[in-house]
Amino acid sequence: VDLVALDRLLTDQSYVSGANATQQDFAQWAAIKTCPEKQLHVARWWQHLAALKKLFPLKKWPAAEVEKKDGASRKEGGKCKDEANLENRLVNAVQGGVVTRFPPEPSGYLHIGHAKAALLNATYAEVYGGKVLLRFDDTNPSKEKMEYQEAIISDMKLLGINHEPVTFSSDCIDELEKDMEKMLCNGHAYVDDTPAAQMKEERDAGIESKCRNQPLEENLRRFKEMLVGSEQGLTYACRAKIDMQCPNKCMRDPVFYRCKVDEPHHRHGFKYKAYPTYDFCCAIIDSRTGVTHALRSLEYSDRKAMYNWVLEVTGCKHVEISEFSRMNFDYTVLSKRKLTKLVDTGAVTGWDDPRMPTVRGVLRRGLTVEALKEFVMTQGASRNTNSMSWDKIWAINKQMIDPVIPRYCAIAEDQVVEFTLSDGPASPTVQKENLHPKFPEMGTKDMYLAKKVYVRQVDCQVLAQGEEITLMHWGNCFVEKINKTGDTVTSLEGRLHLEGSPKTTKYKLNWLAVMDGLIDVTLRELGFLFTKPTFVDEEDPLDYVNPKSQTDTKAKGEPAMLNLKKGDRLQVERAGYYIVDSVKPMILIEIPDGKEKKISGESRDDAWKGKEKEAKPAKEEKGDKAAEKENGAKGTAKEKAAKAAPAKAAGDRPLDDVSRVDIQVGKITKVWPHPDADKLWCEEIDIGRAQPLMVCSGLREHFTQEQMQDRMVVLIANMKPVKMRGVESQGMVLCSTGPAGVELLAPPAGSKPGERVFFDGYDGEPDEVLNTKTGKAPLEVIKPELKTNGQCEAMFKGAKFMTGAGIVKTASNKDSPIS
């Protein structure tokens, strides 16, 4: 490698190929072998890649982009899916100078959403050669416990996060009291005695408190009453004096200090009677402890202005804020208050219940820390908020554990059928068998051969007398006699044919030797904790707790399973992946594999019974599907015809079919200026889903923030997400452009968010995502036909935009294009 040339290249860019690390970077990094001393830019690059390699040992880095003849770029190895782009997202980050922080409140155990925040903070710190702080924001004694504090510290170790020594916001209270007193003296705060309910109403209405402009002396007197927790002091609260007319209601004189005297602080007891709020102390402590970048989830987006205001009025050094989306999963709640309620009411066995989304819960269920990290990294610091299924994270986990976990055999007790082999060994004999068929270096186990073996009832249902089959890991045999009572197979008789080839047999069966020493095993299958995927604010998840979220199946396991220890992961052949939850008794919890899961935890026993007539043994390693194909699954002609006639594909429908476009009614619930584009608004739009749609629209020159807030609009909701100056936009708000300028399409009164707009003569389902390729994009054909008529009604080729409440219109634009 020419180090001089490489140093020149890296003078103006972070990586060999440009803005992101690629396979080309790591190839050259490996070739250099040691960090050079003379080439400073190469040294910086080399150390940075070393950190990335250590942090993401399993990550598949994308191929470098190369220029095509037409000037467009592509990746050498094609598109690399799910790569997180972390390296250049921190504003004003300096290599070696980045300090992040993870500031949990000790009011519950860490859940998977907290894990994302903690891992992102740790990742950025390591990528930039900086450090991450762990600080407990413990200024609300009514919620906090030492148990939670110790659990969080322990969970950070489980996650493998190396942080600086633990600190506590409560240790800064004396200093924060002085800061609040200075704010009172400088006219930036006041002490209010307005009752809480009235204060909320006044803030919503933008009405100033009667105490807002009271004399300084009175404010200081009241603050002293608060600090001693007097009866009068308990009626007061310190409020920031910001702007009671601000559209962002968080800025309408928020409470910064309040009394808490009923419960002792878990570290300071009753030493303090008044405590700062998170909004007040967080920004100050961040700045004074050297935090350079505060990573916060989007739920705090409205509070960003308040954070910066606190820094400004207290004279603290600026801290950059970087926002990322919260994790939301179907059939899951991540509210600590609601999780606490699940524990307190006994709906779960504790914070580490494997059905819980806590760090301890998901790890107990078999998720690896490496898979959790990989999943978080694929999400990165995206601002795109969606409700996700658990499938992806468990699929990542499966990829990681499958090559490194041993295989064992276990059969459900009420499924066992005795198979007598006339020429089998008179007494059980042992032979060595690899723990993993593809990785002999994993070691061996003792496998017992016997004259009588157990096989599965469901396997016996498809066997025929005289048929040659394979006993997995042993060899071939003939089934000479099948004994039945009704449709149930009671026993089998046969003889070995070990010289036969497994390639010639249709069915391969798992089996266990009939002998003393088989292990009693409980196979525990877990379903979703709730029967409802998402909840609205007024719904109580406890009303939807799934009564069948845990089912146990008693089984017999091979003697080698005695060597398993608590926490070991394994595969029970033809049953799934498991983790040892208990050794005595032996309880194995099923580890999901990323395939779709039923809402209720249907027991393996019930599943087998329901499929006895159609379930088939595995053919080689292709599973039940291959065997079913061989056996010829039965079904009515109508059923087969239905399967053979798929729904009409999107590509088979005409491009000008407007029903392919998912036009919906929405309500703008949040709007803010795009951080990097003067003409764009960023909007969160409620369309009746669990999470709002994120849209960037070029309407900033035409509508004020107040005009956009809470506005009912019409939008396209199935567009391919695109980045608009770094912010992902998932849809398009529809407007008309005419003599009156730009006007938003207005759904009729009575329309509801999420209601689909329909057109007479067009009744198809919308495409899942609109194609954007030239010649295949419906929108490029449909868009020229979207217009208003002479009555300001929105039209497509003479068909009106309709909702259940009436016709979509614009205010005054007639005969104008819609876009």
C-alpha positions in Angstrom: 0.0 0.0 0.0 1.3 3.4 -1.0 1.0 5.2 2.4 1.9 8.6 1.0 -0.9 8.5 -1.6 -3.3 7.1 0.9 -2.6 9.9 3.3 -3.2 12.4 0.5 -6.6 10.7 -0.3 -7.6 10.7 3.4 -6.8 14.4 3.9 -10.3 15.4 2.7 -12.4 12.3 3.3 -13.0 9.8 6.1 -12.7 6.6 4.1 -11.0 5.2 1.0 -14.3 5.1 -0.9 -15.7 8.3 0.4 -18.2 8.9 3.2 -18.7 5.3 4.5 -16.5 2.4 5.5 -16.5 -0.4 2.9 -14.8 -3.7 2.2 -12.1 -1.8 0.4 -11.2 0.1 3.6 -10.8 -3.1 5.5 -8.8 -4.8 2.8 -6.2 -2.0 2.8 -6.3 -1.8 6.6 -5.4 -5.5 6.8 -2.6 -5.1 4.3 -1.0 -2.3 6.3 -1.0 -4.5 9.4 0.3 -1.8 11.9 -0.6 1.8 12.5 1.8 4.1 10.7 3.5 6.9 12.6 4.4 9.4 9.9 1.1 9.6 7.9 -1.3 11.3 10.4 -4.4 10.9 8.2 -3.7 7.2 7.6 -3.0 6.8 11.3 -6.4 8.3 12.2 -8.1 6.2 9.6 -6.3 3.0 10.7 -7.2 3.5 14.4 -10.8 4.2 13.5 -11.1 1.0 11.4 -9.5 -1.0 14.2 -12.2 0.3 16.6 -14.9 -0.6 14.0 -13.5 -4.1 13.6 -13.4 -4.7 17.3 -16.9 -3.3 17.8 -18.6 -5.2 14.9 -16.7 -8.5 14.5 -19.6 -10.1 12.6 -20.7 -7.2 10.5 -20.7 -7.6 6.7 -19.4 -4.3 5.4 -20.8 -3.0 2.1 -18.8 -3.1 -1.1 -17.3 0.1 -2.4 -19.2 2.2 -4.8 -17.7 2.5 -8.3 -18.6 4.9 -11.0 -20.6 3.7 -14.0 -20.2 5.2 -17.4 -23.3 7.3 -17.0 -21.9 8.9 -13.8 -24.2 7.1 -11.5 -22.7 5.0 -8.7 -23.3 1.4 -7.7 -21.8 -1.0 -5.2 -19.3 -3.5 -6.4 -21.1 -6.4 -4.8 -24.6 -5.1 -5.2 -26.7 -3.6 -2.5 -25.8 -4.6 1.0 -29.0 -4.7 3.1 -29.5 -3.4 6.6 -26.2 -1.6 7.0 -26.2 1.0 9.8 -24.6 4.3 8.9 -23.3 5.6 12.2 -19.9 7.0 11.4 -20.8 10.4 10.1 -24.0 11.3 11.8 -22.7 13.2 14.9 -22.6 16.9 14.2 -19.3 18.6 15.0 -17.8 15.4 16.2 -14.1 15.4 16.8 -12.1 12.1 16.7 -11.0 11.4 20.3 -13.2 14.1 21.8 -16.7 12.7 21.7 -18.5 12.2 25.1 -21.9 10.6 25.1 -24.1 9.6 28.1 -26.7 7.1 29.0 -29.0 8.7 31.7 -31.6 6.2 32.9 -34.0 6.8 35.7 -33.8 4.0 38.3 -37.5 3.4 38.1 -37.5 0.0 36.4 -35.3 -2.6 34.7 -33.8 -1.8 31.3 -35.9 -2.9 28.4 -34.9 -3.4 24.8 -35.6 0.2 23.9 -33.2 1.3 26.7 -30.7 -1.2 25.3 -30.9 0.5 21.9 -30.1 3.9 23.5 -27.3 2.5 25.6 -25.7 0.6 22.7 -25.9 3.6 20.4 -24.2 5.9 23.0 -21.5 3.3 23.5 -21.1 2.7 19.8 -20.7 6.4 18.9 -18.2 6.8 21.8 -16.1 3.9 20.6 -16.3 4.8 16.9 -15.1 8.3 17.6 -12.5 7.2 20.2 -14.3 8.9 23.0 -16.1 7.8 26.2 -19.7 7.1 27.4 -21.0 8.2 30.8 -23.5 6.3 32.9 -25.5 8.8 35.0 -28.6 8.0 36.9 -31.1 10.8 36.6 -32.5 10.1 40.1 -34.4 13.3 41.0 -37.9 11.7 41.4 -37.9 9.7 44.7 -41.5 8.5 44.3 -40.5 6.1 41.5 -36.9 5.1 42.2 -35.4 2.1 44.0 -32.0 0.8 44.8 -33.1 -2.5 43.3 -33.5 -0.8 39.9 -30.3 1.0 40.1 -28.3 -2.1 40.8 -30.2 -4.0 38.1 -29.3 -1.3 35.5 -25.6 -1.4 36.4 -25.7 -5.2 36.1 -27.6 -5.0 32.7 -25.0 -2.7 31.3 -22.4 -5.3 32.1 -24.6 -7.9 30.4 -24.6 -5.7 27.3 -20.9 -5.5 27.4 -20.8 -1.7 27.7 -17.7 -0.2 29.1 -18.6 3.1 30.7 -17.0 5.7 32.9 -17.6 5.5 36.7 -21.3 5.8 37.6 -22.6 9.3 38.6 -25.9 10.5 40.0 -27.9 13.7 39.2 -29.0 13.8 42.8 -25.4 14.5 43.8 -25.7 17.8 42.0 -28.8 19.0 43.8 -27.0 21.5 46.0 -25.5 23.1 42.9 -28.8 23.0 41.0 -30.5 24.9 43.9 -28.1 27.7 43.3 -28.7 27.6 39.6 -32.4 27.9 40.2 -31.9 30.8 42.6 -29.8 32.6 39.9 -32.6 32.1 37.3 -35.1 33.6 39.7 -32.8 36.6 40.3 -32.2 37.0 36.5 -35.9 37.0 35.8 -35.8 33.6 34.0 -38.1 31.8 36.5 -40.8 32.4 39.0 -42.5 30.4 41.8 -46.1 29.6 41.1 -48.9 28.5 43.4 -51.4 27.7 40.6 -53.0 24.2 41.2 -51.7 21.6 38.8 -55.0 21.1 36.9 -55.5 24.8 36.4 -51.8 25.2 35.3 -52.4 22.5 32.6 -55.4 24.3 31.3 -53.7 27.7 31.3 -50.7 26.3 29.5 -52.9 24.7 26.8 -54.7 28.0 26.4 -51.5 30.2 26.5 -52.7 32.1 29.6 -50.0 33.5 31.8 -50.0 32.7 35.5 -51.0 35.4 37.9 -47.6 34.8 39.6 -45.5 35.2 36.4 -44.5 38.8 37.1 -44.5 38.9 40.9 -41.5 40.6 42.7 -38.2 38.8 43.1 -38.3 38.9 46.8 -41.6 36.9 46.8 -40.1 34.4 44.4 -37.0 33.9 46.7 -39.2 33.6 49.8 -41.4 31.0 48.2 -38.3 29.1 46.9 -37.0 28.9 50.4 -40.3 27.5 51.6 -40.0 24.8 48.9 -36.5 23.8 50.0 -37.6 23.2 53.6 -40.8 21.4 52.5 -43.1 23.6 54.6 -46.8 23.2 54.3 -46.9 26.4 52.3 -43.9 25.3 50.2 -45.7 22.2 49.1 -48.2 24.4 47.2 -45.4 26.0 45.1 -43.5 25.0 42.0 -40.7 26.8 40.2 -41.5 27.5 36.6 -39.2 28.7 33.8 -40.3 32.0 32.3 -40.0 31.3 28.5 -43.0 32.0 26.2 -46.6 31.3 27.0 -47.6 31.9 23.4 -45.1 29.5 21.8 -46.7 27.0 19.4 -44.4 24.4 21.0 -46.4 24.0 24.3 -43.3 22.5 26.0 -42.0 26.0 26.0 -45.0 27.5 27.9 -43.3 28.0 31.3 -42.5 24.4 32.2 -42.1 23.3 35.8 -38.3 23.1 36.7 -38.5 22.5 40.5 -41.1 20.8 42.7 -41.5 19.4 46.3 -41.2 15.7 47.0 -41.6 15.0 50.8 -43.7 11.8 51.0 -41.1 9.2 50.2 -37.4 9.1 51.0 -34.8 9.2 48.2 -33.2 5.8 47.7 -29.8 7.3 48.3 -30.3 10.5 50.3 -33.3 9.7 52.4 -35.2 12.8 53.5 -32.2 15.2 53.1 -34.0 17.1 50.2 -37.5 18.3 50.2 -37.5 19.8 46.7 -36.1 18.3 43.5 -35.2 19.6 40.0 -37.1 18.1 37.1 -35.4 16.2 34.3 -36.0 19.1 31.9 -34.0 21.5 34.1 -31.1 19.4 35.4 -30.4 17.2 32.4 -29.0 19.9 30.1 -26.9 21.5 32.9 -25.4 18.3 34.1 -24.7 17.2 30.5 -22.8 20.3 29.9 -20.8 20.4 33.2 -19.8 16.7 32.9 -18.3 17.3 29.5 -20.9 15.6 27.3 -20.4 16.7 23.7 -23.4 14.9 22.2 -26.7 14.1 23.8 -28.4 11.2 22.0 -32.2 11.3 22.6 -35.2 9.5 21.2 -37.7 11.4 19.2 -40.2 11.5 22.1 -38.0 14.4 23.4 -38.0 16.3 20.1 -40.4 19.0 21.4 -38.0 19.5 24.3 -35.0 20.2 22.2 -35.7 24.0 22.3 -36.1 23.8 26.0 -32.8 22.0 26.5 -31.0 24.6 24.5 -32.8 27.4 26.4 -31.6 26.1 29.7 -28.0 25.9 28.5 -28.2 29.5 27.2 -29.8 31.1 30.3 -27.5 29.3 32.7 -24.3 30.1 30.7 -23.5 26.4 30.1 -21.4 25.2 27.2 -23.4 24.0 24.2 -24.2 20.3 23.8 -25.1 18.8 20.4 -28.4 16.9 20.3 -28.8 13.8 18.0 -32.2 12.2 17.8 -33.1 8.7 16.9 -36.4 6.8 16.7 -37.8 4.7 19.6 -38.1 1.0 19.3 -41.7 -0.2 19.1 -42.7 -3.8 18.7 -46.0 -5.5 17.9 -47.7 -7.2 20.9 -45.4 -5.4 23.3 -45.4 -2.5 25.7 -42.3 -0.6 26.6 -43.7 1.8 29.1 -42.0 1.3 32.4 -45.2 2.2 34.2 -47.1 -0.5 32.3 -44.3 -3.1 32.7 -44.3 -2.4 36.5 -48.0 -3.0 36.5 -47.5 -6.4 34.8 -45.0 -7.4 37.5 -47.0 -6.0 40.4 -50.3 -7.7 39.3 -48.6 -11.1 38.8 -49.3 -11.2 35.0 -45.7 -12.2 34.7 -43.3 -13.9 37.1 -41.0 -10.9 37.3 -38.9 -8.4 35.4 -36.8 -11.3 33.9 -39.9 -13.2 32.7 -38.8 -14.5 29.3 -42.1 -13.0 27.8 -41.0 -9.5 29.0 -39.2 -7.1 26.6 -36.6 -6.3 29.3 -32.9 -7.0 28.7 -33.0 -9.8 31.2 -36.2 -11.2 29.7 -35.0 -11.4 26.1 -31.6 -12.8 27.1 -33.3 -15.4 29.3 -35.4 -16.3 26.2 -32.2 -17.0 24.3 -31.4 -13.8 22.5 -27.6 -13.2 22.4 -26.1 -9.9 23.2 -24.3 -10.1 19.8 -27.7 -10.4 18.0 -29.1 -7.5 20.0 -26.1 -5.3 19.0 -26.4 -6.3 15.4 -30.1 -5.5 15.4 -29.5 -2.1 16.9 -26.8 -1.4 14.4 -29.1 -2.2 11.5 -31.5 0.4 13.0 -28.7 2.9 13.6 -29.7 6.4 14.5 -32.6 6.4 12.0 -35.5 8.9 12.8 -38.0 6.5 11.1 -40.4 5.3 13.8 -42.4 2.2 13.0 -43.9 -0.7 15.0 -41.8 -3.7 14.1 -42.4 -7.4 14.5 -39.9 -9.4 16.5 -39.1 -11.6 13.5 -36.1 -9.8 12.3 -34.2 -9.7 15.6 -34.8 -13.4 16.2 -33.8 -14.2 12.6 -30.5 -12.4 13.3 -30.2 -14.4 16.5 -30.8 -17.7 14.6 -28.0 -16.9 12.1 -25.6 -16.4 15.0 -26.5 -19.4 17.2 -27.1 -22.1 14.5 -23.4 -22.8 13.7 -22.3 -22.8 17.3 -24.9 -24.8 19.3 -25.2 -28.6 19.8 -28.0 -30.9 18.6 -29.9 -33.2 20.8 -33.1 -35.4 20.5 -36.2 -35.2 22.6 -39.7 -36.6 22.0 -43.0 -35.5 23.6 -44.1 -38.2 26.1 -47.6 -38.6 24.5 -46.0 -38.9 21.1 -43.7 -41.9 21.8 -44.2 -45.1 19.9 -42.0 -48.1 20.7 -40.2 -49.6 17.6 -38.7 -53.0 18.2 -35.7 -53.9 16.0 -35.3 -57.7 16.0 -31.6 -57.5 15.3 -30.8 -54.5 17.5 -28.3 -54.7 20.4 -29.6 -56.8 23.2 -28.6 -54.1 25.7 -28.1 -50.4 25.1 -24.6 -49.8 23.7 -22.9 -46.4 23.3 -21.3 -44.8 20.3 -19.8 -41.3 19.8 -21.8 -38.8 17.7 -20.9 -35.3 16.7 -22.7 -32.6 18.7 -23.0 -30.6 15.4 -23.2 -32.4 12.0 -21.3 -29.7 10.2 -18.8 -28.8 12.9 -17.0 -31.8 14.4 -14.7 -29.5 16.3 -17.6 -28.8 18.7 -17.1 -32.2 20.2 -19.0 -35.4 20.6 -21.8 -36.9 22.8 -22.7 -40.4 23.9 -25.5 -41.8 21.7 -27.1 -45.0 22.8 -28.3 -47.8 20.4 -30.9 -50.3 21.6 -33.1 -53.2 20.5 -36.1 -50.9 21.2 -36.3 -47.3 20.3 -38.9 -44.5 20.6 -40.1 -42.7 17.5 -42.8 -40.0 17.1 -46.5 -40.9 16.6 -46.7 -38.2 13.9 -43.9 -39.9 11.9 -45.5 -43.3 12.2 -48.7 -42.1 10.6 -47.1 -42.0 7.1 -45.1 -45.2 7.2 -46.0 -48.3 5.3 -45.3 -51.9 6.1 -42.2 -53.2 4.3 -40.9 -49.6 3.8 -37.2 -48.9 4.3 -36.5 -45.8 6.4 -33.5 -44.1 8.0 -32.9 -43.8 11.7 -31.0 -40.5 11.9 -27.3 -40.9 12.9 -27.6 -44.7 13.0 -28.6 -46.1 9.7 -31.4 -47.8 7.6 -34.0 -50.3 8.7 -37.2 -52.0 7.5 -40.6 -51.4 9.0 -42.0 -55.0 8.9 -45.2 -54.5 11.0 -47.3 -51.6 12.1 -49.6 -52.2 15.0 -52.6 -49.9 15.4 -55.6 -49.2 17.5 -58.0 -47.2 15.3 -55.9 -44.5 13.7 -53.3 -44.5 16.4 -50.1 -46.5 15.9 -49.3 -48.4 19.1 -46.0 -50.0 18.1 -43.7 -50.9 15.2 -41.6 -54.0 14.5 -38.7 -54.2 12.1 -35.1 -55.0 11.4 -31.9 -53.1 10.7 -30.4 -52.7 7.3 -27.3 -50.7 8.1 -25.7 -51.3 4.7 -28.6 -49.4 3.0 -28.0 -45.9 1.8 -30.0 -43.0 3.4 -30.2 -41.4 -0.1 -32.6 -44.2 -1.1 -35.1 -43.6 1.7 -38.1 -41.3 1.8 -38.3 -40.7 5.5 -35.6 -39.9 8.1 -36.7 -40.3 11.7 -35.4 -39.0 15.0 -35.4 -41.6 17.7 -34.4 -42.4 21.3 -33.2 -45.7 22.8 -35.6 -47.2 25.2 -33.5 -47.4 28.4 -33.0 -46.2 31.9 -31.4 -42.8 32.0 -33.6 -40.9 29.6 -34.1 -37.3 30.8 -37.4 -35.8 31.8 -37.6 -32.6 29.9 -40.2 -29.8 29.7 -40.3 -28.0 26.4 -41.7 -24.5 27.1 -43.2 -22.6 24.2 -44.0 -18.9 24.7 -46.5 -16.8 22.7 -47.0 -13.1 22.7 -47.8 -11.6 26.1 -50.8 -9.7 24.6 -53.6 -10.6 22.2 -53.5 -7.1 20.6 -50.6 -5.8 18.5 -50.8 -2.1 19.5 -52.6 0.0 22.1 -54.0 3.5 22.1 -53.4 5.8 25.1 -56.7 5.0 26.9 -56.4 1.2 26.6 -55.0 -0.8 29.4 -52.7 -3.6 28.1 -53.7 -5.7 31.2 -57.1 -6.0 29.6 -55.5 -7.9 26.7 -53.1 -10.2 28.5 -52.9 -13.5 26.6 -54.0 -16.4 28.8 -52.2 -18.9 26.6 -48.8 -17.2 26.3 -47.0 -20.1 27.9 -47.5 -23.8 27.2 -45.4 -26.8 28.4 -44.9 -30.1 26.8 -43.5 -33.0 28.7 -40.8 -34.9 26.8 -38.1 -37.5 27.1 -34.6 -36.5 26.2 -31.4 -38.4 25.5 -29.0 -39.0 28.4 -26.4 -36.7 26.9 -28.6 -33.8 27.9 -27.4 -34.3 31.5 -24.3 -32.3 30.5 -26.3 -29.2 29.8 -26.0 -26.2 32.1 -28.4 -23.3 32.8 -28.1 -20.8 30.0 -26.8 -23.3 27.4 -28.4 -23.0 24.0 -29.2 -26.1 21.9 -31.2 -27.4 19.0 -33.8 -30.1 19.7 -33.8 -31.8 16.3 -37.0 -31.3 14.4 -38.4 -29.2 17.3 -36.5 -26.0 17.3 -33.9 -24.0 19.2 -33.9 -23.9 23.0 -32.2 -22.4 26.0 -31.8 -24.2 29.3 -33.8 -22.3 31.8 -33.5 -24.8 34.6 -31.4 -28.0 35.0 -33.3 -29.7 37.9 -36.0 -30.0 36.7 -34.8 -29.7 33.1 -36.8 -26.9 31.5 -36.0 -25.7 28.0 -37.4 -22.4 26.7 -38.0 -22.3 22.9 -35.9 -19.6 21.2 -37.9 -18.0 18.3 -36.2 -18.5 14.9 -37.7 -15.4 13.1 -40.6 -17.2 11.5 -44.1 -15.8 12.1 -45.4 -16.6 15.5 -49.0 -17.2 16.5 -50.6 -14.8 19.0 -51.3 -17.6 21.5 -48.7 -20.1 22.5 -50.1 -23.1 20.8 -48.5 -26.1 22.5 -46.3 -28.4 20.5 -48.6 -31.2 21.6 -51.7 -29.5 20.2 -49.8 -28.6 17.0 -48.7 -32.2 16.5 -52.2 -33.6 17.2 -53.7 -31.2 14.7 -51.4 -32.3 12.0 -51.1 -36.0 12.5 -52.7 -36.9 9.2 -50.6 -34.5 7.2 -47.3 -34.1 9.1 -44.4 -35.9 7.5 -40.9 -36.8 8.7 -38.0 -34.8 7.4 -36.6 -35.9 4.1 -32.9 -35.5 4.5 -32.6 -31.9 5.9 -35.4 -30.2 3.9 -38.1 -30.6 6.7 -41.7 -31.4 6.6 -42.4 -29.6 3.3 -40.3 -31.9 1.3 -41.8 -35.0 2.9 -45.3 -33.6 2.3 -44.5 -33.1 -1.3 -43.3 -36.7 -1.6 -46.3 -38.1 0.2 -48.8 -36.1 -1.8 -50.8 -33.8 0.5 -54.5 -34.2 0.0 -57.0 -31.4 -0.6 -60.2 -30.6 -2.5 -60.1 -29.5 -6.1 -61.4 -26.2 -5.0 -58.7 -25.7 -2.4 -56.0 -26.6 -4.9 -57.5 -24.2 -7.5 -57.5 -21.5 -4.9 -53.8 -22.1 -4.2 -53.0 -22.1 -7.9 -54.8 -18.8 -8.5 -52.8 -16.1 -6.8 -54.1 -12.5 -6.4 -53.5 -10.3 -9.3 -50.0 -8.9 -9.0 -49.4 -5.1 -8.9 -47.5 -5.4 -12.2 -50.5 -6.9 -13.9 -52.7 -3.8 -13.2 -52.8 -0.8 -15.5 -50.5 2.1 -14.5 -53.4 4.5 -14.5 -55.4 2.5 -12.0 -55.7 5.2 -9.3 -56.7 2.6 -6.6 -53.0 1.4 -6.7 -52.2 4.7 -4.9 -53.0 4.6 -1.2 -54.5 8.1 -0.7 -55.6 8.6 2.9 -56.9 11.2 5.3 -54.4 12.2 7.9 -54.0 14.7 10.8 -50.7 16.5 11.3 -49.9 15.9 15.0 -46.5 17.5 15.0 -44.6 19.9 12.7 -41.2 21.4 12.9 -38.6 23.0 10.6 -36.3 20.7 8.7 -32.9 21.1 10.4 -31.0 21.4 7.1 -33.6 22.6 4.5 -35.1 26.1 4.7 -38.1 25.2 2.5 -39.2 21.9 4.2 -41.5 21.2 7.1 -41.1 17.9 8.9 -44.5 16.4 9.9 -45.7 13.5 11.9 -49.1 12.6 10.4 -51.7 10.4 12.2 -53.2 7.9 9.6 -54.8 5.6 12.2 -51.8 3.3 12.6 -49.9 2.6 15.7 -47.2 5.1 14.7 -47.6 8.3 12.7 -46.2 8.7 9.2 -43.1 10.8 8.8 -43.4 13.3 5.9 -41.2 16.1 4.7 -43.1 18.6 2.6 -41.9 21.7 0.7 -44.7 23.8 2.2 -42.7 26.0 4.5 -42.9 29.0 2.1 -46.7 28.7 1.9 -47.9 27.8 5.4 -46.8 28.7 8.9 -46.1 26.2 11.6 -49.4 27.2 13.3 -51.3 26.7 10.1 -49.9 23.2 9.7 -50.3 22.0 13.3 -53.4 19.8 13.8 -54.4 20.2 10.2 -56.5 17.5 8.5 -54.9 16.7 5.2 -55.0 14.2 2.3 -51.8 12.3 1.5 -50.3 9.4 -0.4 -49.3 6.8 2.2 -47.6 4.0 0.1 -44.7 5.9 -1.4 -41.2 4.5 -1.3 -39.4 6.2 1.6 -36.8 8.7 0.5 -34.2 10.7 2.3 -34.8 14.5 2.1 -31.6 16.2 3.3 -31.0 13.4 5.8 -34.6 13.0 7.1 -36.6 10.1 5.8 -40.0 11.0 4.2 -42.6 8.2 3.9 -45.4 10.0 2.1 -46.6 13.1 0.2 -49.2 15.7 1.3 -51.5 16.6 -1.6 -52.1 20.3 -2.6 -53.6 22.2 -5.5 -51.6 25.0 -7.2 -53.6 27.7 -8.9 -54.6 31.5 -8.9 -54.9 31.4 -5.1 -51.4 29.9 -4.7 -50.8 26.6 -3.0 -53.8 25.1 -1.1 -54.0 21.9 0.9 -56.6 19.4 -0.1 -59.2 19.4 2.6 -61.1 16.2 3.6 -64.8 16.9 4.4 -65.8 17.4 8.0 -66.3 14.0 9.7 -63.5 12.3 7.9 -61.2 10.3 10.2 -57.4 9.8 10.1 -56.6 6.6 8.3 -59.8 6.7 6.2 -58.9 5.8 2.6 -60.0 8.1 -0.3 -61.9 6.2 -2.9 -63.0 6.8 -6.6 -66.0 5.6 -8.4 -65.0 2.9 -10.8 -61.7 2.1 -9.1 -62.0 -0.5 -6.2 -58.6 -2.3 -6.2 -56.3 -2.7 -3.2 -53.3 -0.2 -3.1 -49.8 -1.4 -4.0 -47.8 -2.2 -0.9 -45.1 0.3 -2.1 -45.4 2.3 -5.3 -42.9 1.4 -8.0 -40.7 4.4 -8.9 -38.9 3.0 -12.0 -39.5 4.9 -15.2 -42.2 3.1 -17.2 -43.4 1.1 -14.2 -44.4 3.9 -11.9 -48.2 4.4 -11.5 -47.8 7.8 -10.0 -46.0 9.3 -13.0 -49.0 8.3 -15.1 -51.7 9.2 -12.6 -50.3 12.5 -11.4 -51.1 14.5 -14.6 -54.8 13.5 -14.3 -55.1 14.8 -10.7 -56.9 18.1 -10.9 -59.6 20.2 -9.3 -62.8 21.0 -11.2 -64.8 24.2 -11.5 -66.3 23.6 -8.0 -62.9 23.2 -6.4 -63.5 19.4 -6.0 -60.5 17.1 -6.3 -60.8 14.8 -9.3 -59.1 12.0 -11.2 -60.3 11.5 -14.8 -63.8 12.7 -13.8 -64.0 10.6 -10.7 -64.2 12.6 -7.4 -61.9 12.1 -4.4 -64.4 10.7 -1.9 -64.4 9.7 1.8 -67.3 8.3 3.8 -68.1 11.9 4.8 -68.2 13.5 1.3 -66.0 15.1 -1.4 -62.4 16.3 -0.9 -62.0 19.9 -2.0 -59.6 22.8 -2.0 -60.5 26.3 -0.6 -60.6 28.3 -3.9 -58.4 26.8 -6.6 -60.5 25.9 -9.6 -59.4 23.8 -12.6 -55.9 23.5 -11.0 -53.3 20.7 -10.9 -52.9 18.5 -7.8 -49.5 17.4 -6.7 
